Amino acid sequence: MREYSSPANAEISDEARLTDTLFARAVAEPNAVAARRQEQAGAGQWRDVTVEQLHGDIVGYAKGLVGAGIGQGDRVAVMSRTRYEWTAVDYAIWAIGAVTVPIYETSSAEQIQWILSDSAAKAVFVETDAHAERIGSVKGEAPELANVWKFDGDDLETLRASGAEITDEDLEKRRTAVKADDVATLIYTSGTTGRPKGCQLTHRNFLFIAHSALEGPAKPIIKEHEGTPSTLLFLPLAHVFARFVQVMVIEGKAVLGHYPSTGPDLIDEFSVFKPTFLLAVPRVFEKVFTKAQQKAESEGKGKIFNIAADTAIDYSKALGKGSVPFTLKLKHSVFKKLVYSKLMDRLGNEAKYAVSGGSALGARLGHFFRGAGLTIVEGYGLTETTAPTSVNSPGFNKIGTVGQPLPGTTIRIADDGEVLLKGDHIMVGYWQNEKATAEAFEDGFYRTGDLGSLDDDGFLSITGRKKEIIVTAGGKNVAPAVLEDRIRAHALVSQCMVVGDNRKFIAALVTIDPESFQLWKEQKNKSGEIADLTEDADLNAAIQEAVDDANKAVSKAEGIKKFKILPHDFTEEGGQMTASLKVKRHVVSKHWSKEIDDIYAG
């Protein structure tokens, strides 16, 4: 067993709450810029929102919620893409002591129904008419749900009007009744059973981790930045990492921008917004790199770009060793003008630092960006830990690791290699699930289910995944069981293993049931064995039906995009199955690694 702790640098009062900083700033510095709003989608124009204006929106929505009968402890869901109203409503919910329940706007009907009914949400904010219709289709299964408000249209103004009789004094009384250990949000995370579990995160959880970061690794990025620090938030606010970013930016008195997509247009928006720091998942940095590479190739400069990329990587590695050879410095300076400066221009040319979380970034990409001028510090965390537990810092960055424990947190490596965590950022438990909560803790430490190691300086490296949750390159947590169980239910399928860890999308390996296969062959007038027909159009069409059915149970981001039929079944004799007939994922992944790589090669 190995353990490493970082001393605390932030103390959260029992009376503290997430709305304190904004409400205090509204009095002390009302004209300071708190956010920027996009004037028109795709127009590339941004308008400043002062602290006074943001505070006014929060107060208006909070009073409207009180007028609608929402009280302390009541759950209010939000299903929307990332936008300014998401943050304003989130803080309004907190201002009256209620609990925000985020729902991904890509969630399936089954997921929406479960979250609304399990949380007993009394109201829900949605973005569009289409979202409202999806809520309406499951409203009968959520008996507590009384109100649905849309961000688009006049609903928010109507909500504000309904709270006109609520006084400032009454609202302040409700706001200050909230304590640090009250639950602020229920974030539902995928479970191995397929039923999402609600992580109860408190005001203390968010404040502790935000201030630990602001006084630690984020200090040179935000608090010591010359001028006004700013970031463009584009990750879904249903994700804990985005919620942490939101809180840290507001607590750090930086400027917060919202963007609803991580699509190709996001990279173009960086050059307009000009963020001073970035917080993203690895997939975003992959897109930046790929887009720059493709642009170079289209201009006939692909060879130059590839040499420049290798030079950036070599330069970063040399920096890590403390000495850069003269010839490498010279080569690097040439490419800085020809290649790297253009890449930084695409990012707005203001950011020198970025934080990556959600899944593994990869050493090569980390070295490339540092060599090009953007230092990406990688971190590690989970929904249950209010996002980050460990993170590298600009001054002490070991690329390939996920950094040291944040101040006030402890990382322990159990005898079996599992990563265990302790600190005031750990959830209080799973909503209405005492059994799962008890199983999640050991000796006061949260059991992550991940495998890792600590070096002598306390830097954590994640070496594997003890639990079966898959984390895509985009940071999406996917429980394979719900997909695999549905696909295995198809008559032709023997076994199925979902893959996609640190990959761009979810895929699956499928094996065929020999007995059902014989019957299918007769019906389809086919000849040959399974190994002969893995690429057969009719056989693949049959499996596609099973995949399509499975995808109905999950969001689009969690759905299987591609699959591959294998020529042989998984067996206990072959080492791919346990005695209790569970798939040995690491064995299958290694044995069929070429086939998995082929899936993602296209």
C-alpha positions as CSV (number, residue, x, y, z in Angstrom):
1,M,0.0,0.0,0.0
2,R,1.3,3.5,-0.9
3,E,-0.2,6.8,0.0
4,Y,0.4,10.5,-0.7
5,S,-1.3,13.6,0.7
6,S,-1.1,17.3,-0.2
7,P,-1.6,19.8,2.7
8,A,-4.8,21.7,2.6
9,N,-4.7,25.4,1.4
10,A,-8.4,26.2,1.7
11,E,-10.8,26.0,4.6
12,I,-14.5,26.0,3.9
13,S,-16.8,27.4,6.6
14,D,-19.8,25.5,7.7
15,E,-21.8,28.6,6.7
16,A,-20.4,28.8,3.2
17,R,-22.5,28.3,0.1
18,L,-22.0,28.5,-3.7
19,T,-23.8,31.7,-4.2
20,D,-21.8,33.8,-1.7
21,T,-19.1,35.0,-4.1
22,L,-21.5,36.2,-6.8
23,F,-23.8,37.9,-4.3
24,A,-20.9,39.7,-2.5
25,R,-19.5,40.9,-5.9
26,A,-22.9,42.3,-6.9
27,V,-22.4,44.8,-4.0
28,A,-18.6,45.3,-4.1
29,E,-18.0,45.4,-7.9
30,P,-21.3,45.3,-9.8
31,N,-19.7,46.6,-13.1
32,A,-17.0,43.9,-13.3
33,V,-17.4,41.5,-16.2
34,A,-18.7,38.1,-15.1
35,A,-19.5,36.5,-18.4
36,R,-19.7,36.9,-22.2
37,R,-22.8,36.0,-24.2
38,Q,-22.8,35.2,-27.9
39,E,-25.0,37.7,-29.6
40,Q,-26.0,35.4,-32.4
41,A,-25.0,31.7,-33.1
42,G,-22.2,31.6,-35.6
43,A,-21.9,35.4,-35.8
44,G,-18.7,35.5,-33.9
45,Q,-19.8,38.4,-31.7
46,W,-19.7,38.4,-27.9
47,R,-21.4,40.8,-25.4
48,D,-20.1,41.4,-21.9
49,V,-22.4,40.5,-19.0
50,T,-21.6,42.4,-15.8
51,V,-21.8,40.9,-12.3
52,E,-24.8,43.0,-11.6
53,Q,-26.6,41.7,-14.7
54,L,-25.8,38.0,-13.9
55,H,-26.9,38.6,-10.3
56,G,-30.1,40.2,-11.5
57,D,-30.9,37.1,-13.7
58,I,-30.2,34.8,-10.9
59,V,-32.4,36.7,-8.4
60,G,-35.2,36.9,-11.0
61,Y,-35.2,33.2,-11.7
62,A,-34.8,32.3,-8.0
63,K,-37.8,34.4,-7.0
64,G,-39.8,32.7,-9.9
65,L,-38.9,29.3,-8.5
66,V,-40.1,30.3,-5.1
67,G,-43.3,31.6,-6.7
68,A,-43.7,28.2,-8.5
69,G,-43.6,26.4,-5.2
70,I,-40.0,25.1,-5.3
71,G,-38.5,24.9,-1.8
72,Q,-35.3,24.0,0.0
73,G,-34.1,20.5,-0.9
74,D,-36.5,20.1,-3.9
75,R,-34.9,18.8,-7.1
76,V,-35.0,20.8,-10.3
77,A,-33.7,19.2,-13.5
78,V,-31.9,21.0,-16.4
79,M,-31.7,19.5,-19.9
80,S,-29.9,21.7,-22.3
81,R,-26.7,22.3,-24.2
82,T,-24.1,24.6,-22.6
83,R,-25.4,28.2,-22.6
84,Y,-25.5,31.2,-20.4
85,E,-29.0,30.4,-19.0
86,W,-27.7,27.0,-17.7
87,T,-25.4,28.8,-15.3
88,A,-27.9,31.5,-14.3
89,V,-30.6,28.9,-13.5
90,D,-28.0,26.6,-11.7
91,Y,-27.2,29.5,-9.3
92,A,-30.8,30.4,-9.0
93,I,-31.6,26.9,-7.9
94,W,-28.8,27.0,-5.3
95,A,-30.0,30.5,-4.1
96,I,-33.2,29.0,-2.7
97,G,-31.5,25.8,-1.4
98,A,-32.9,23.5,-4.1
99,V,-30.9,20.8,-5.9
100,T,-29.9,20.8,-9.5
101,V,-30.3,17.6,-11.5
102,P,-28.6,17.8,-14.9
103,I,-29.7,15.6,-17.8
104,Y,-27.7,15.3,-21.0
105,E,-29.7,16.7,-23.9
106,T,-28.7,13.6,-25.9
107,S,-30.2,11.2,-23.2
108,S,-32.6,8.5,-24.3
109,A,-36.2,8.4,-23.2
110,E,-35.4,5.6,-20.7
111,Q,-32.6,7.6,-19.1
112,I,-34.7,10.8,-18.9
113,Q,-37.6,8.9,-17.3
114,W,-35.3,7.2,-14.8
115,I,-33.5,10.4,-13.7
116,L,-36.8,12.4,-13.3
117,S,-38.6,9.7,-11.4
118,D,-35.7,8.6,-9.2
119,S,-34.8,12.1,-8.2
120,A,-38.5,13.0,-7.9
121,A,-37.8,16.3,-9.7
122,K,-40.6,18.9,-9.3
123,A,-39.6,21.0,-12.3
124,V,-37.3,20.9,-15.3
125,F,-35.6,23.5,-17.5
126,V,-35.1,22.5,-21.1
127,E,-33.6,24.3,-24.1
128,T,-36.1,23.8,-27.0
129,D,-39.6,22.7,-27.9
130,A,-38.1,19.3,-29.0
131,H,-36.7,18.8,-25.5
132,A,-40.0,19.8,-24.0
133,E,-41.7,17.1,-26.1
134,R,-39.3,14.5,-24.9
135,I,-40.0,15.4,-21.3
136,G,-43.7,15.3,-22.0
137,S,-43.4,11.8,-23.4
138,V,-42.1,10.5,-20.0
139,K,-44.0,12.9,-17.7
140,G,-46.5,10.2,-16.8
141,E,-43.6,8.2,-15.2
142,A,-42.5,11.2,-13.1
143,P,-45.5,12.0,-10.9
144,E,-43.7,14.9,-9.0
145,L,-43.0,16.8,-12.1
146,A,-45.2,19.9,-12.3
147,N,-43.4,22.5,-14.4
148,V,-41.4,22.5,-17.6
149,W,-39.7,25.8,-18.6
150,K,-37.9,26.4,-22.0
151,F,-34.8,28.6,-22.4
152,D,-36.0,29.4,-25.9
153,G,-39.1,31.6,-26.0
154,D,-40.8,33.5,-23.2
155,D,-40.9,31.0,-20.4
156,L,-38.1,32.6,-18.4
157,E,-39.7,36.0,-18.4
158,T,-43.0,34.4,-17.4
159,L,-41.1,32.6,-14.6
160,R,-39.6,35.9,-13.4
161,A,-43.0,37.5,-13.4
162,S,-44.4,34.8,-11.2
163,G,-41.9,35.7,-8.5
164,A,-42.7,39.4,-8.5
165,E,-44.2,39.2,-5.0
166,I,-41.1,37.6,-3.5
167,T,-39.0,40.3,-1.6
168,D,-35.3,40.6,-1.6
169,E,-35.4,40.0,2.1
170,D,-37.3,36.8,1.7
171,L,-34.9,35.5,-0.9
172,E,-31.8,36.4,1.2
173,K,-33.3,34.6,4.1
174,R,-33.8,31.4,2.0
175,R,-30.3,31.8,0.5
176,T,-28.5,32.1,3.8
177,A,-30.4,29.2,5.3
178,V,-28.3,27.0,3.0
179,K,-25.2,25.4,4.6
180,A,-22.0,24.0,3.2
181,D,-23.0,20.4,3.7
182,D,-26.4,20.8,2.0
183,V,-26.7,18.9,-1.3
184,A,-26.2,21.2,-4.3
185,T,-26.7,18.7,-7.2
186,L,-27.5,15.1,-8.1
187,I,-25.3,14.1,-11.0
188,Y,-26.3,10.7,-12.4
189,T,-23.5,8.5,-13.5
190,S,-23.5,5.2,-15.4
191,G,-23.4,2.1,-13.3
192,T,-22.4,-1.4,-14.3
193,T,-26.0,-2.5,-14.0
194,G,-27.0,0.1,-16.6
195,R,-29.1,2.0,-14.1
196,P,-27.5,5.4,-13.5
197,K,-26.8,6.3,-9.8
198,G,-27.2,9.9,-8.5
199,C,-24.1,11.3,-6.9
200,Q,-24.9,13.7,-4.1
201,L,-22.5,16.6,-4.3
202,T,-22.6,19.4,-1.7
203,H,-21.8,23.1,-1.7
204,R,-18.7,22.1,0.4
205,N,-17.6,19.6,-2.3
206,F,-17.6,22.2,-5.0
207,L,-16.2,25.1,-2.9
208,F,-13.4,22.9,-1.5
209,I,-12.1,21.6,-4.8
210,A,-12.5,25.0,-6.6
211,H,-10.5,26.9,-3.9
212,S,-8.0,24.1,-3.6
213,A,-7.3,24.4,-7.3
214,L,-7.3,28.2,-7.2
215,E,-4.7,28.3,-4.5
216,G,-2.8,25.5,-6.0
217,P,-2.2,24.5,-9.6
218,A,-4.7,27.0,-11.1
219,K,-3.2,30.0,-9.3
220,P,-0.7,31.0,-12.0
221,I,-3.4,30.4,-14.7
222,I,-6.2,32.4,-13.1
223,K,-5.3,34.4,-9.9
224,E,-1.9,35.5,-11.1
225,H,-2.8,36.2,-14.7
226,E,-2.1,39.7,-15.9
227,G,-5.3,41.3,-16.9
228,T,-8.7,39.6,-16.8
229,P,-8.6,35.8,-17.1
230,S,-11.3,34.1,-19.2
231,T,-12.3,30.8,-20.6
232,L,-14.8,29.4,-23.1
233,L,-16.9,26.6,-21.6
234,F,-18.1,24.2,-24.3
235,L,-18.3,20.9,-22.4
236,P,-21.8,19.8,-21.5
237,L,-22.8,21.3,-18.1
238,A,-24.4,17.9,-17.4
239,H,-20.8,16.7,-16.9
240,V,-19.2,17.2,-13.5
241,F,-16.0,18.6,-15.1
242,A,-17.9,21.4,-16.7
243,R,-19.8,22.2,-13.5
244,F,-16.4,22.3,-11.7
245,V,-15.1,24.7,-14.3
246,Q,-18.2,26.9,-13.9
247,V,-17.7,27.1,-10.1
248,M,-13.9,27.6,-10.2
249,V,-14.2,30.5,-12.8
250,I,-16.9,32.3,-10.7
251,E,-15.0,31.7,-7.5
252,G,-11.8,32.9,-9.2
253,K,-13.6,36.0,-10.5
254,A,-12.7,35.2,-14.1
255,V,-14.9,35.7,-17.2
256,L,-17.0,32.7,-18.3
257,G,-18.2,32.2,-21.9
258,H,-20.6,29.5,-23.0
259,Y,-20.6,27.6,-26.3
260,P,-23.1,24.9,-27.1
261,S,-20.9,22.5,-29.1
262,T,-17.6,20.7,-29.5
263,G,-18.0,20.5,-33.2
264,P,-15.7,21.8,-35.9
265,D,-16.9,25.4,-35.5
266,L,-15.6,25.5,-31.9
267,I,-12.0,25.8,-33.0
268,D,-13.0,28.8,-35.2
269,E,-14.7,30.4,-32.2
270,F,-11.5,30.3,-30.1
271,S,-9.9,32.9,-32.4
272,V,-12.9,35.3,-31.7
273,F,-13.4,34.7,-28.0
274,K,-9.6,34.6,-27.2
275,P,-9.7,32.6,-24.0
276,T,-6.7,33.1,-21.7
277,F,-6.9,29.4,-20.6
278,L,-8.7,26.3,-21.8
279,L,-10.3,23.4,-19.9
280,A,-11.3,20.5,-22.1
281,V,-11.3,16.8,-22.7
282,P,-8.6,15.1,-24.9
283,R,-10.9,14.8,-27.9
284,V,-10.9,18.6,-28.3
285,F,-7.1,18.8,-28.4
286,E,-7.1,15.8,-30.9
287,K,-9.5,17.9,-33.1
288,V,-7.2,20.9,-33.0
289,F,-4.2,18.8,-33.9
290,T,-6.1,16.9,-36.7
291,K,-7.6,20.0,-38.2
292,A,-4.2,21.7,-38.4
293,Q,-2.6,18.6,-39.9
294,Q,-5.4,18.2,-42.5
295,K,-5.2,21.9,-43.4
296,A,-1.4,21.5,-44.0
297,E,-1.9,18.5,-46.1
298,S,-4.6,20.2,-48.3
299,E,-2.1,23.0,-48.9
300,G,0.7,20.6,-49.9
301,K,2.5,21.2,-46.6
302,G,1.8,17.9,-44.9
303,K,5.5,16.8,-44.8
304,I,6.5,20.1,-43.2
305,F,3.8,19.9,-40.6
306,N,4.8,16.3,-39.6
307,I,8.4,17.4,-39.2
308,A,7.3,20.4,-37.1
309,A,5.2,18.1,-35.0
310,D,8.1,15.8,-34.3
311,T,10.3,18.8,-33.5
312,A,7.7,20.1,-31.0
313,I,7.6,16.7,-29.3
314,D,11.4,16.5,-29.1
315,Y,11.6,20.0,-27.8
316,S,9.1,19.3,-25.0
317,K,10.9,16.1,-24.0
318,A,14.2,18.1,-23.9
319,L,12.5,20.7,-21.7
320,G,11.4,18.0,-19.3
321,K,15.0,16.9,-19.0
322,G,16.2,20.4,-18.3
323,S,18.4,20.9,-21.4
324,V,17.5,21.7,-25.0
325,P,20.4,21.1,-27.6
326,F,21.3,24.2,-29.7
327,T,20.4,22.6,-33.0
328,L,16.9,21.6,-31.6
329,K,16.4,25.2,-30.4
330,L,17.2,26.5,-33.8
331,K,14.9,24.1,-35.6
332,H,12.2,24.8,-33.1
333,S,12.5,28.6,-33.6
334,V,12.0,28.1,-37.4
335,F,8.9,26.1,-37.0
336,K,7.6,28.5,-34.3
337,K,7.2,31.1,-37.1
338,L,6.1,28.7,-39.8
339,V,3.7,26.4,-38.0
340,Y,3.3,26.8,-34.2
341,S,2.3,30.5,-34.4
342,K,-0.5,29.7,-36.8
343,L,-1.8,27.0,-34.5
344,M,-1.8,29.3,-31.5
345,D,-3.6,31.9,-33.6
346,R,-6.4,29.3,-34.1
347,L,-6.7,29.1,-30.3
348,G,-7.0,32.9,-30.0
349,N,-3.3,33.4,-29.2
350,E,-4.0,34.3,-25.6
351,A,-3.9,30.9,-23.9
352,K,-0.6,29.6,-22.6
353,Y,-2.1,26.9,-20.4
354,A,-4.9,24.3,-20.7
355,V,-6.2,21.6,-18.4
356,S,-7.3,18.2,-19.8
357,G,-9.5,15.8,-18.0
358,G,-12.1,13.1,-18.5
359,S,-9.8,10.5,-20.0
360,A,-6.2,10.0,-20.9
361,L,-4.6,12.7,-23.1
362,G,-1.6,10.7,-24.3
363,A,2.0,11.7,-23.9
364,R,2.6,12.4,-27.6
365,L,-0.2,14.9,-27.8
366,G,0.9,16.5,-24.5
367,H,4.4,16.9,-25.7
368,F,3.3,18.3,-29.1
369,F,1.2,21.1,-27.6
370,R,3.8,22.0,-25.0
371,G,6.4,22.2,-27.7
372,A,4.1,24.3,-29.8
373,G,3.4,26.8,-27.0
374,L,0.4,25.5,-25.1
375,T,1.2,23.7,-21.9
376,I,-1.6,21.1,-21.2
377,V,-1.7,20.0,-17.6
378,E,-3.5,16.7,-17.3
379,G,-5.7,15.8,-14.3
380,Y,-7.8,12.9,-13.0
381,G,-11.2,12.8,-11.3
382,L,-14.7,11.3,-11.3
383,T,-18.2,12.4,-10.8
384,E,-18.0,11.1,-7.3
385,T,-15.0,13.3,-6.6
386,T,-16.6,16.5,-7.9
387,A,-14.2,16.3,-10.9
388,P,-10.4,16.7,-10.1
389,T,-8.6,14.9,-7.4
390,S,-5.1,15.2,-8.9
391,V,-3.6,17.5,-11.5
392,N,-0.3,18.6,-12.9
393,S,0.7,22.2,-12.4
394,P,2.3,24.6,-14.9
395,G,5.5,24.7,-12.8
396,F,5.7,20.9,-12.1
397,N,4.2,19.0,-15.0
398,K,5.1,15.4,-15.6
399,I,3.6,14.6,-19.0
400,G,2.1,11.1,-19.0
401,T,0.9,11.3,-15.4
402,V,-2.3,12.9,-14.0
403,G,-0.4,14.9,-11.4
404,Q,-0.2,15.2,-7.7
405,P,-3.2,15.2,-5.3
406,L,-4.9,18.6,-5.1
407,P,-4.3,20.4,-1.8
408,G,-6.3,18.8,1.0
409,T,-6.7,15.5,-0.8
410,T,-5.1,12.0,-0.3
411,I,-4.4,9.3,-2.8
412,R,-3.8,5.7,-1.6
413,I,-2.9,2.8,-3.8
414,A,-4.4,-0.4,-2.3
415,D,-2.6,-3.7,-2.3
416,D,-4.4,-4.8,-5.5
417,G,-3.5,-1.5,-7.2
418,E,-6.8,0.2,-6.9
419,V,-6.8,4.0,-6.5
420,L,-8.5,5.1,-3.3
421,L,-9.3,8.8,-2.6
422,K,-10.1,11.0,0.4
423,G,-10.9,14.6,0.8
424,D,-13.8,17.1,1.3
425,H,-14.5,16.8,-2.5
426,I,-15.8,13.3,-2.2
427,M,-19.6,12.9,-2.6
428,V,-21.7,12.2,0.5
429,G,-23.2,9.1,-1.2
430,Y,-25.5,7.8,-3.9
431,W,-29.0,9.1,-3.9
432,Q,-31.4,6.6,-2.2
433,N,-28.8,3.8,-2.6
434,E,-27.3,2.9,0.7
435,K,-25.9,-0.4,-0.6
436,A,-24.0,1.2,-3.5
437,T,-22.7,3.9,-1.1
438,A,-21.4,1.4,1.4
439,E,-19.7,-0.6,-1.4
440,A,-18.0,2.6,-2.7
441,F,-16.1,3.3,0.4
442,E,-13.3,1.5,2.3
443,D,-11.7,2.7,5.5
444,G,-13.0,6.2,4.8
445,F,-11.6,6.2,1.3
446,Y,-13.6,6.3,-2.0
447,R,-12.9,3.2,-4.1
448,T,-12.5,4.5,-7.7
449,G,-12.3,1.1,-9.4
450,D,-9.3,2.4,-11.4
451,L,-5.8,0.9,-11.1
452,G,-2.8,3.2,-10.7
453,S,0.6,3.9,-9.2
454,L,2.3,6.8,-7.3
455,D,5.9,7.8,-7.9
456,D,8.2,9.3,-5.2
457,D,6.9,12.8,-5.8
458,G,3.3,11.7,-5.5
459,F,2.4,11.9,-9.2
460,L,-0.4,9.5,-10.0
461,S,-0.4,7.4,-13.2
462,I,-3.6,5.5,-14.2
463,T,-2.5,2.0,-15.4
464,G,-5.9,0.3,-15.9
465,R,-9.5,0.1,-15.1
466,K,-10.6,-2.3,-12.4
467,K,-14.2,-1.5,-13.0
468,E,-15.8,-1.8,-16.4
469,I,-16.9,1.7,-17.1
470,I,-15.6,2.9,-20.4
471,V,-14.4,6.5,-20.8
472,T,-14.2,7.7,-24.4
473,A,-11.7,10.2,-25.7
474,G,-14.4,12.8,-25.4
475,G,-14.7,12.1,-21.7
476,K,-18.1,10.3,-21.9
477,N,-18.6,7.6,-19.3
478,V,-20.3,4.6,-20.8
479,A,-21.5,1.5,-18.9
480,P,-21.1,-1.4,-21.3
481,A,-23.4,-3.8,-19.5
482,V,-26.7,-2.3,-20.7
483,L,-25.5,-2.4,-24.3
484,E,-23.9,-5.9,-24.1
485,D,-27.0,-7.4,-22.4
486,R,-29.3,-6.2,-25.1
487,I,-27.1,-7.4,-28.0
488,R,-26.6,-10.8,-26.3
489,A,-30.4,-11.1,-26.2
490,H,-30.4,-11.5,-30.0
491,A,-30.7,-15.1,-31.1
492,L,-27.6,-15.0,-33.4
493,V,-25.3,-13.5,-30.7
494,S,-23.2,-15.5,-28.3
495,Q,-21.0,-12.9,-26.7
496,C,-20.5,-9.2,-27.0
497,M,-17.8,-6.9,-25.7
498,V,-18.1,-3.1,-26.0
499,V,-14.9,-1.2,-26.5
500,G,-14.0,2.5,-26.7
501,D,-11.7,3.4,-23.7
502,N,-9.8,6.5,-24.8
503,R,-11.2,6.1,-28.3
504,K,-13.3,8.5,-30.4
505,F,-16.5,6.4,-30.2
506,I,-18.0,3.3,-28.8
507,A,-17.7,0.0,-30.8
508,A,-18.3,-3.7,-30.2
509,L,-16.8,-7.1,-30.8
510,V,-19.5,-9.7,-31.4
511,T,-19.4,-13.5,-31.6
512,I,-22.0,-15.7,-33.2
513,D,-23.9,-18.5,-31.5
514,P,-23.0,-21.7,-33.4
515,E,-26.4,-23.4,-33.1
516,S,-28.4,-20.4,-34.2
517,F,-25.9,-19.8,-37.0
518,Q,-26.7,-23.2,-38.5
519,L,-30.5,-22.4,-38.6
520,W,-29.8,-18.9,-40.0
521,K,-27.7,-20.4,-42.7
522,E,-30.5,-22.7,-43.8
523,Q,-33.0,-19.9,-43.8
524,K,-30.7,-17.6,-45.8
525,N,-29.4,-20.4,-48.1
526,K,-25.8,-19.7,-47.1
527,S,-22.8,-22.0,-47.0
528,G,-19.6,-21.9,-45.0
529,E,-18.7,-21.5,-41.4
530,I,-18.8,-18.5,-39.2
531,A,-15.2,-17.6,-40.0
532,D,-16.1,-17.6,-43.7
533,L,-19.1,-15.2,-43.3
534,T,-17.9,-12.5,-40.8
535,E,-18.2,-9.9,-43.6
536,D,-21.4,-11.3,-45.1
537,A,-23.9,-8.5,-45.7
538,D,-26.9,-10.4,-44.4
539,L,-25.2,-11.5,-41.2
540,N,-24.0,-8.0,-40.5
541,A,-27.4,-6.7,-41.2
542,A,-28.9,-9.1,-38.6
543,I,-26.3,-8.0,-36.0
544,Q,-27.0,-4.3,-36.9
545,E,-30.6,-4.8,-35.8
546,A,-29.4,-6.0,-32.4
547,V,-27.0,-3.0,-32.1
548,D,-29.8,-0.6,-33.1
549,D,-32.0,-2.0,-30.4
550,A,-29.3,-1.7,-27.8
551,N,-28.6,1.9,-28.8
552,K,-32.2,2.8,-27.9
553,A,-31.3,2.4,-24.2
554,V,-28.5,5.0,-24.3
555,S,-27.7,8.5,-25.5
556,K,-26.3,9.0,-29.0
557,A,-22.8,9.6,-27.5
558,E,-22.9,6.3,-25.7
559,G,-24.3,4.3,-28.7
560,I,-22.3,1.8,-30.7
561,K,-21.1,3.3,-34.0
562,K,-19.3,0.3,-35.4
563,F,-19.0,-3.5,-34.7
564,K,-17.0,-6.4,-35.9
565,I,-18.0,-10.0,-36.0
566,L,-15.3,-12.3,-34.8
567,P,-14.6,-15.7,-36.4
568,H,-14.5,-17.5,-33.0
569,D,-16.5,-17.4,-29.8
570,F,-15.1,-16.5,-26.4
571,T,-14.5,-19.6,-24.3
572,E,-13.2,-20.6,-20.9
573,E,-10.8,-23.0,-22.5
574,G,-9.4,-20.2,-24.7
575,G,-8.9,-18.0,-21.6
576,Q,-11.5,-15.3,-22.7
577,M,-14.1,-16.3,-20.1
578,T,-14.1,-16.9,-16.4
579,A,-15.5,-20.0,-14.7
580,S,-18.6,-18.0,-14.0
581,L,-18.8,-17.1,-17.7
582,K,-17.8,-13.5,-17.4
583,V,-15.8,-12.0,-20.3
584,K,-12.1,-11.3,-19.4
585,R,-11.9,-7.9,-21.1
586,H,-8.2,-7.5,-20.9
587,V,-7.6,-10.9,-22.5
588,V,-10.1,-10.3,-25.3
589,S,-8.7,-6.8,-25.9
590,K,-5.2,-8.1,-26.2
591,H,-6.1,-11.2,-28.3
592,W,-8.2,-9.1,-30.8
593,S,-6.2,-5.9,-30.6
594,K,-5.7,-5.8,-34.4
595,E,-9.4,-6.2,-35.0
596,I,-10.1,-3.4,-32.5
597,D,-7.5,-1.1,-34.2
598,D,-9.1,-1.9,-37.6
599,I,-12.5,-0.6,-36.3
600,Y,-10.9,2.8,-35.5
601,A,-8.6,3.0,-38.5
602,G,-11.2,4.3,-40.9
